[in-house]
Amino acid sequence: MTRLALFDLDDTLTDLSGAFSRWATEFAAQHRLPDDAAAWLISARSEGPMDRFFAEARQKFELAEPAEQLWASYRARIPRLVQLYPHALDDLGTLRAAGWRIGVVTNGMRDNQLAKLQRTGLAEAVDGYCISDAVRLRKPDPRIFRRAAQNCGTTLSPDDWLIGDSPRLDIAGGHSAGIQTLWISHHRTWPQDQQPPHRIAADLGQAVQILLTEEPAQRATAILPPRPGAGPSRKD
């Protein structure tokens, strides 16, 4: 039986947090903002809409450009700064060689997310992908996971997996879609007010190793001991 692994994109396959930090430094220098501006931009980044983020940044720093223009410039620049996590393509290749289908399901604007997929080589390394802006659905809506499966040439089954870093968007969304969930913690502690994932991995490589050892009907949940760390990051 061929199973499907649906991966989140930002901060799961790609290091968006690192790219955002580089962008914030560039943006602050370009606009001659105060010394603490880059730190403010990084701290203000959240899972909320990016149009609101740029509206807030424009107001705080009294920028002349409209928020829509600032956001468009960001979407053009960030794909050039984003990098895959180490060995990401090899890890996905190992899964495919083991008989898995692989898809990407991501929130964000089509131009931004598609450029990331193409520039990193992910577009050619997976069976399909689904971008929220293109289908007018956003995680955690379970319909976007079903659409992603269709784009991979299959339909969702209870033995398929959603792998992502956001408890609210990825893990809760996977639960609502009735599939298995694997949280990439980046050494964070799972929020106790959320339904836990079926499995937890520290990083992408460990997540792939877990998938390779999972039996189709297995349903146990793994919980890691608490570790300090930041909260879930924004998807854009």
C-alpha positions in Angstrom: 0.0 0.0 0.0 1.3 3.4 -1.0 1.0 6.0 1.8 1.1 9.7 1.5 3.2 12.1 3.6 2.1 15.7 3.4 4.7 18.2 4.6 4.3 21.8 5.6 6.8 24.1 3.8 7.9 26.9 6.0 10.1 25.9 9.0 9.4 22.3 8.2 11.3 21.8 4.9 12.7 25.3 4.6 14.3 27.5 7.3 12.0 30.4 7.0 12.9 31.7 10.4 16.5 32.1 9.4 15.5 33.7 6.1 13.1 36.1 7.8 15.9 37.3 10.2 18.2 38.0 7.2 15.3 39.8 5.5 14.6 41.9 8.6 18.2 43.0 8.8 18.2 44.0 5.1 14.8 45.8 5.4 15.9 47.8 8.4 19.1 48.9 6.6 17.3 49.7 3.4 14.8 51.9 5.1 17.4 53.4 7.6 15.3 52.3 10.5 16.5 52.5 14.2 19.0 49.9 15.5 16.3 47.9 17.2 14.0 47.7 14.2 15.2 44.3 13.0 14.5 42.8 16.4 11.1 44.3 16.4 10.2 42.9 13.0 11.3 39.4 14.1 9.3 39.6 17.3 6.2 40.9 15.5 6.2 38.0 13.0 3.4 35.6 13.9 1.0 33.2 12.3 -1.3 36.0 11.5 -1.8 37.6 8.0 1.2 39.3 6.6 -0.8 42.2 5.2 -1.6 43.1 8.8 2.1 42.7 9.8 3.2 45.1 7.1 0.4 47.6 8.0 1.7 47.6 11.6 5.3 47.9 10.4 4.4 50.8 8.1 2.7 52.6 11.0 5.4 52.0 13.6 8.2 53.2 11.4 6.3 55.8 9.5 7.1 54.3 6.1 6.0 56.1 2.9 5.3 52.9 0.8 1.8 51.4 1.0 1.6 48.2 3.1 0.6 46.3 -0.1 3.9 47.4 -1.8 6.0 46.4 1.2 4.4 43.0 1.3 4.9 42.5 -2.5 8.6 43.4 -2.2 8.9 40.9 0.7 7.3 38.1 -1.4 9.8 38.8 -4.2 12.8 38.8 -1.9 12.2 36.1 0.6 12.4 33.1 -1.8 15.9 34.2 -2.6 16.9 34.1 1.1 15.1 30.8 2.0 17.2 27.7 2.3 16.3 24.0 2.7 17.2 22.4 6.0 20.3 20.2 5.6 19.7 17.0 3.6 16.0 17.8 3.0 16.0 16.6 -0.6 17.9 13.4 0.4 15.5 12.8 3.2 12.5 13.1 0.9 14.2 10.9 -1.7 14.7 8.2 0.9 10.9 8.3 1.6 10.0 8.1 -2.0 12.4 5.2 -2.5 10.6 3.4 0.3 7.3 3.7 -1.7 5.8 6.9 -0.2 4.1 9.6 -2.1 5.1 13.1 -0.9 3.2 16.3 -1.1 3.6 19.9 0.3 0.7 21.8 1.8 1.4 25.4 2.7 -0.4 28.6 3.6 0.7 31.7 1.8 0.5 33.7 -1.4 1.0 31.7 -4.6 3.8 33.8 -6.0 5.8 33.6 -2.8 5.3 29.9 -2.0 5.7 28.7 -5.6 9.0 30.6 -5.9 10.3 28.9 -2.8 9.3 25.5 -4.1 11.0 26.1 -7.5 14.2 27.8 -6.2 14.8 25.1 -3.6 14.2 22.2 -6.0 11.2 20.9 -4.0 8.8 21.4 -6.9 10.6 18.6 -8.7 11.2 16.4 -5.6 7.5 15.9 -4.6 4.5 14.3 -6.2 2.4 17.5 -5.8 1.8 20.6 -3.7 -1.1 22.8 -2.6 -0.8 26.5 -1.9 -3.6 28.1 0.1 -3.8 31.3 -2.0 -4.3 29.1 -5.2 -7.2 27.1 -3.8 -8.7 29.7 -1.4 -8.4 27.4 1.5 -6.1 27.7 4.5 -4.7 25.3 7.1 -6.1 24.1 9.5 -9.2 23.7 7.2 -9.3 19.9 6.5 -10.3 20.5 2.9 -6.9 21.8 2.0 -5.3 18.5 3.0 -7.8 16.6 0.8 -7.0 19.0 -2.1 -3.3 18.4 -1.6 -3.8 14.6 -1.7 -5.7 15.1 -5.0 -2.8 17.1 -6.4 -0.6 14.1 -5.5 -2.8 11.8 -7.5 -4.5 10.1 -4.5 -7.0 10.5 -1.7 -6.5 10.8 2.0 -6.6 7.7 4.2 -6.3 7.3 7.9 -2.8 5.9 7.4 -1.5 9.1 5.7 0.6 11.6 7.6 0.8 15.4 8.0 4.3 16.6 9.1 4.7 20.2 10.3 5.9 22.6 12.9 2.7 24.5 13.8 0.5 22.9 16.5 -2.5 25.1 15.4 -2.2 24.9 11.6 -0.5 21.6 11.0 -1.2 19.2 13.8 -4.8 20.4 14.6 -5.4 20.5 10.8 -4.2 16.9 10.4 -6.4 15.8 13.2 -9.4 17.4 11.7 -8.6 15.7 8.4 -8.5 12.3 10.1 -4.9 11.5 9.3 -1.7 10.8 11.4 0.3 13.8 12.6 3.9 14.3 13.3 5.1 17.5 14.9 8.6 18.9 14.2 9.4 20.5 17.5 12.7 22.3 16.8 13.3 21.5 20.5 10.1 23.3 21.7 7.7 22.0 24.3 4.3 20.9 23.1 1.5 23.3 24.2 -0.6 21.4 26.8 -3.8 23.1 25.6 -3.6 21.4 22.2 -4.5 17.8 21.2 -1.1 16.1 20.9 0.4 14.7 17.7 0.8 11.0 17.1 4.5 11.5 16.9 7.1 14.1 17.7 10.5 14.7 16.0 13.2 17.3 16.8 13.9 17.9 13.1 13.1 16.8 9.5 15.7 14.0 9.4 14.3 12.4 12.6 10.7 12.8 11.2 11.6 10.9 8.1 13.2 8.1 10.2 10.0 7.9 12.2 7.9 7.5 9.1 10.1 4.8 7.7 9.5 2.7 10.8 5.8 3.3 11.3 3.3 0.5 10.6 0.1 1.5 8.8 -2.3 0.8 11.6 -0.2 2.2 14.5 -1.9 4.9 16.5 0.3 5.5 19.6 1.3 9.0 20.7 4.8 9.9 21.7 5.4 12.8 24.1 8.8 14.4 24.6 9.9 15.7 28.0 9.5 19.5 28.3 12.2 21.6 26.8 12.6 25.4 26.7 12.0 27.1 23.4 10.0 29.6 21.4 6.4 29.2 20.4 5.2 28.2 16.9 6.2 30.4 14.0 4.3 32.2 11.4 3.5 30.6 7.9 4.0 33.0 5.0 
